Each structure stands twice: as C-alpha cells, then as structure tokens.
C-alpha cells in the first residue's frame, strides 16, 4: 500500500518551473509512494504529464476543478 503525499501546489509556476518543482517533490518520496500535484489546466498538464512519464514515473489525472488539474504520480525510480 502506498502512502499519499501532497497535494503540492504548482499553479504559481510557469514552464519549465512547474516540471522542475514536480521533479524536486518526487525526489523526496520513496519508490512506489504516491504524490499529488496541482497544476494549471491546459498546456501545463500535458507538459508535466509528458515530462514525468519520460522520467519513468506513473502519472494520471485524477481531478479537474476550476482552473486546476490534480495529477497523481507514483514514483517508479
């Protein structure tokens, strides 16, 4: 069973800082642990998902509310 961390609010950051901050937060958790990230709707969601998946992380959108999207990431590396 994985432990949930977050949510980490990345809505104040633009490209590429939202990804850099996401990667930094993920580096602080153990493998197979989950973390939730809040990002602005639109391109930021696609950019963060694509970049984290390229890093080998398991990612999924779990909620969209107002102007933000919640992404759940399970650390794989």
Secondary structure, 3 states (H helix, E strand, C coil): CCCEEEEEECCCCCCCHHHHHHHHHHHCCCCCCEEEEEEECCHHHHHHHHHHHHCCCEEEEEEEECCEEEEEEECCC
